């Protein structure tokens, strides 16, 4: 085939792949919106004076039977309960998405008549006689009715029509708008949301949703990452200022510390934690499960070699595992230690990193990173052995899933300390000012001196006569 033919074939393949991806995303969005709206309708029905628990259960049973007869499987009582929970959890997210995409457009329906559409969910609810909910007023099988944002009660006698039926009355243009991602910020499939809904922490749930969409995790991979406490392990390996960004931006790899986890979980190797094994056995187990190990390492990792040999001054040295990170554009060397970390291990890794920077790294690549994967690390040894600018990191590994509750407690305590520090810094103020009439011109100049000028003023050693400190 000619080059032009190859180019044509490649472009056709890309087009088909993009089309399939678009179809899958459209199906996922439509299914999530459908369940969200089903949940909304169920909550509406529960809040219209029929708040007995028996009524709510019988309602779901009757609805499940009716939908199953009409459409087949997929509408069990449990699935309808999940739809209800889905609506209650993601109602604030949908409202926020709608408020961020507020625009007013004129579009034409199928009869070529101009139709005004408020491209926000809240405005669309008003257009169709549906109030915006106050989430705090919605309780399972409660006697309370839904109240809108203005705290005015909705008349229970009013029979609200569904969004879909109202859209049908004004043309297909609005029907298509119902399933728009402008209104509904759903990024993954319904099966993924069944897992995400179980996560109580809002920031943690947001992190896993972002990462699932960005990394295209399967349901099984999402479940494994959650069970291994990925969010907590990434958070505990970061500065406190960067922890809060995980919920809004996910894991972004911009510097070496962004890819670190504390600890790495190697439960997929199937090794018993109580057994004694050699470093070569752990390395062999990792190679046999390389795909799972790459997923645990994180984003951008490419495997290059194991037991990579290099020779220096006629001596042979071997690096356990050599990877390349395409996001950071640098080599990543990993040495495995099945015992407690020693200062000799750090010195050896320092030599490996220096060799790669001197003889393997090209000009456009970033400095090599060294990671010591150890059974037990000693922070004091690391601080004393390595200089502050060393691109070498020691982190522990575990052969079993960590205690999620323990990690969450540790992270909560860490965030509390961070918030306390911010609050204490905010309360620090300069001394109280005197009245304007009491301040002379000289005092005004002195009052411009900041706290840093007072406490960090350089001392001159040339002048033997002592100088008076400025008045506060």
N, C-alpha and C positions, 0 to 999 in steps of 0.2 A: 504493500500500500504506500501511496505517496504521503508526503508530509501534510498536504492539504486534506487528504482523506482522513488521516489520523486525527487532525485537529477537529474535523467535522464530527467524527465518532466521539471524541472526548467531550465536545460541547453538548451533543445529544445526551450522553450519559449524565453529565452534570445537570442538564435540564430535568431529566426524569427523576434523578435523585432529589433535586430541590422540590419537584412537584409532589413526590411521595412524602417528603418531610412536611410540606405545607398541608397535605391532606391529613396526616397524622396529628399535626398540631390543631387543625380545625376540628377534627373529631374529638380530641381531648378537651378543647375549650367548650365545644357544644355539650358534651356530656357533663362537664363540671357546672356549666350554667344551668343545665336542666335540673340537676340535683339541688343546686342552690335555690332555684325558684320553687321546686317542690318543697324544700324545707321551709321557705318563706310562707307558702300557702298553708302548710300544716301549722306553723306557729300562729298565723292569722286566725285559723279556725279554732285553735285552742284558746285564744285570748278573747273570744266573743261570748263570754258569759258561761260557757260550758267548760268549766275548769276542773271537773272531777277527774281524778286519776283514771278511774275505770273508763270514763268517756274517751280519754286520750288513747288508751291502749286499744279499745274497741275500734276507734277511728282508724288507727294504723292497720289493724287486722282487716277491716272491711276494705280500706283503700288498697292494701296489698292484694287481696283476693280479686278485686275488680281489675287492677292493672295487670295482674298475671293472666287473667282470662283474656284480656285485650291484646297484650303485647308479649306474653311469655315470661321467661325467667328474667331476673334482675331487679325485681321489685318486692323483695321479701320484707317482712316487718323490720328486720335488722337493718336492711339497706335504707328503708325509709327513716328509721331512727338516726342513721348516719347522716342522711340528707338534712334532717332537722338540726343536728349538732353542727354540721358544716355551715349552715346558714348563720347560726348564732355566733360561731367563732369568727367567720370571715366577713360578717356584716361591717365592722369598723374598717376593715381593709378595703372593701368595695366602696364604702362612702368616701374614704380618703382618695382613692383612685379617681372617683367621679369629680371630686372637688379640684383635683390637679388638672383635669382635662376639660375645664369649663370653656366652651365656645358656643357661638350661636351661628347656625348655618341655615341657608335655604336650599333644599334639595327638591327634586321633582319625583312624584310618585309615578306609578305605571300609567296613569291617565294624563301625564304631562302637566299636572297641576302642582304649583309650588306649595310645599309643605314645610313649615317651620319646625325644626327639631333642635331641642336643647341637648347638646351632646354631653350631658352629665347624667349620672344615674339619679341623683336627687331631683333634678328638674324633670327627668323622665317620669319619676314616681308621681310628682305633682300633676304632670300632664295626664296620667292615667288614673288619677284619683287614689294614688297609693302614697301614704305618708312615710316620711323618713322615721325610722325607729330610734328610740332611746334604748340602748341595749340593757341598761340597768333595770328597765321596767319589765323586761321579758323574763318570765320565770316558768319552768315546766309546770303545766297544768295549774296555773295560778288564777285567782279570781280577778287579778288586775288586768285592765285592758291596755292595749298598746297606746302609747302617747307619742306625739310627734315632737319635733325639735322645739316647738313653741309651748310644750307642755299642755296642749289642748287635747281633750279626749276625742277619740274617733267614735262616732255614733255607731253602736253595734248593729243598728237596724240597716245601715247602709251596706248593701251587698257589693263588694268591690270585685270588679271584673279582673281577670288575669292580664298580665302584660301581653301575652301572646294574642289573646282574643281581641284586645284593643288595637294591637298593631295590625291585625288582619283587616280592620275596618278602614284603615288609612293607607293601605297599599303595602306591597312587598318591600319597599325601601325601608320602612320602619321595622318590619319583621327581621330583616337582615341585621339591623342595628342592635337588636336584642342580644345577639351572640358576638358582639364586637368586643375586642380586647381593650377598647377604650373604656368601656364600662366595667368590665370584669377582669381583674389582674391575675387570672389563673394561668400559671406557667407550666404546670405538669399535669399528669393524667389523674383521673379519679382514684385509681389504685394507689398512687403516691399520696394523695390527700388522706386516704384512709389511715395511713401511717402518721402523717403530719398532724392530723387532728388529735392524736393521743398525746402530743407534746404540750405540756401545760405552759412552759415558759415561752412567752411571746417572742423574745429575741432569739432563742434557740430555734423555734419553729421557723422563723423568717430565714435564719442562716441555712437550715437544711433545704428549704424551698429554693433559695437562690442557687445553692450548690448543685441540687438535683437538676435544675433546668440548665445550668451552665455546663456541667460535666456530663449531662445526659445519663445519669445513673439509672440503672434498672431498679425495680421495686426491691429486689433482693439486695442490691448494693446499698440502697438507701437504708434498709433495715440493718444491715451490717454496720454501716457507719454510725448510725444512731446507737446501736447496742455497744459499740466500742467507744462511745462518748467522744466522738471527734470534736464536737464543739467545745467541750470542756478542756480537752487536751490541747487544742489550738489556743484557747484563751489563756490557759495557765503557762504557755510557753511564750507569751507576748508581754509587752509593756502594758501597763494598766490603761494608758491612753488609747491603745490600739484595740483593746478588748471590745469596746462599744461599737467599733466599725464592723465587726463580724456580722452583726445582725442586719446592717444596712447595705453592706457591699460584698459580704461573703469573704472567702479567702482570696486575697490578692497577693501575688508573688512579685514583690518589688525589690526585696533585699534578702540576704541569706536567712535571717531569723524568721522570715515569713513562712518558710517551708518546714520549720521545726515543729515537732509535737512532743508532748511530755505526758506520758511515755508513748513509745510505739507499741502497738498491740499486734502480736504475732500468733494469735490464737489459731489461725488457719493452718499453721504448720503441724498441728496435732501432736506436739511434744508435751510430755508430762513435766510440770514445773518442778516437781520434787526430785526428779531423776537427775543424775549427773551425766553430762555429755560434753564432748570436746567441741572446740570452736569449728572444726572441720565438719562435724555432724550438723551443727546449726546452719552452717553455710550451705551444705548439700540440701538441707530441708528448704532453705530459702530459694535456691535455684530450681528445685522441683515445683515450687509454688510461686514462680517468678511473677506471673500476672497479678496474683493477689498481693504480693509484696510491693509491686509498682503502685497498685491502688492505695496501699497503706502509706507509701512514701509521699504521694500527693501529686500535684500538677507538674507537668512538663518533664518528667523523668524518662530518660532513655537508657537502656542497659547497654554497656559496652563490653565488659569483660569481668571474669572472676580470676583470682590469683594472677593479676596482671604483673608480669615481671619487668623490672628495669634494672640496669646495671650501672653502677657508679664506682669508679676506682677499683674495678675488677671484683666488686662484691655484688651479689645478686639480692634484690629485695622484691617482696611480693605484697601487693595490695589486695586485700580480700575481695572487695567489690568496687568496680569502677562504673559510675553513671555519668550521664551528661544531662544537664537541665537546660532545655531550649528557651525557657522563659528568662532565666538569669544569664544564659549564654556562658556557662562555665562547667568545668569538670566538678564532680562530687565524688570524693573518695570515702568509702565506708570500711571501717575496721571493726570486726566483731570481737567482743571480749565477754567471755562467759563467767568471769570472776569480777571482783571489785576493781575499779579503775585505779591505776597506778600512774605516777608521774612519768615513768619510762614509756608508757603507752602514749601519753601526750607528746613527749619528745619525738617518738617514732613517727607519729602522724604529722608533726611539724616538718620533719624531714621529707616525708612523702609529698606534702603540699608544696614545699619549696622546690622540689625536683620538677613537679608538674608545671609550676609557674615559670621555671627557668628553661625547660626543654620541651614541654608539650603544648603549652598554651600559645595561641597565636595572638597577634597584636590586637585584633578586634574583640577578643574574648575577655571576660571578666576574671578576676583572681579565683583560683581553685579553692573549693570548700572541703574541709575535712570533718567527718562525723564519726565519733566513737560510739558505737552501739554497745552498751555495756549492761551487765546484770545489775550493777550497783555503782552509782557515781558518787564522787565526793566533791562538793562545790568548793571546799577550801583548797584542795589539791589543784583544781582547775584554775582558780584565781592566782595561786602562788606560782604555778608553772608557766602559764601562758601570758604573753603581753596583752594589753587591752585591745589592740588592733588585730589580734590573731583571728584568722578566718577559720577557726577550729572550734567545734562544739561537741560536748559530751551529753548524751541523753540515754535514758534507760529504756529497756524493752520489757514487755510482759508476754508470757505465753498463754495468758487467759484474759477474758474480758474483765476490765477493771470494775470496781465498785462504783456504779454511777452515782449513787446517793452521796458517797464520800467525796467524789470529785465536785458534785454540785454544791455541797456545803463549803468546800474549800474555795470554789469560785465565788460563791455568794459572799463569803467573808472578805475575799480579795476586793470585790466590787464595793462592798461597804466601806472598807478602808480607803479606797480611792475616792468615794463620794465624801467621806469625812475630811480627807485632805483638801478637797476642792472647797468645801464649805468653810474650813478653817482659814484657808488662804483668802477667801472672799471677805472674811470679817476683819482682816488686818487693815487698819487705816492709819493715816498720819495723825499726829497730835492735833487737838482742837485748835481752830484759828481764833486769834484775838480780834477784838473789834477793829474796824478800819481806822478809827481815830487813835488807837493805841499803837499803831504800827508806823514807824518812821520809814524814810526812804531806804536807809541802810538795812533795817529789818526786813523790808520788802524783798530786797535782793537776797538776803540770807534765807528768807522763807522759800525761795525758789530752789534751794538745795534739796535734792531728793534723798531718800533713805540710803540708796546705794552710794551716793557721794559721801555720806557720813561714815558708813561702815567700811567702805572699800576705797577710801581716799589713799593714793600712794604716798608713802613717807619719803621725804627727801633726806638723804644721808650727808649731803654737802653742807647744809646749814647746821651749825652746831647749836644755835639758839633754838630752844623749843618754841613751837608755835601753838597758840591757843586754839583749842577745838572750837568750831563754830557753835554758836548758841542754838539750841533746838528751837 
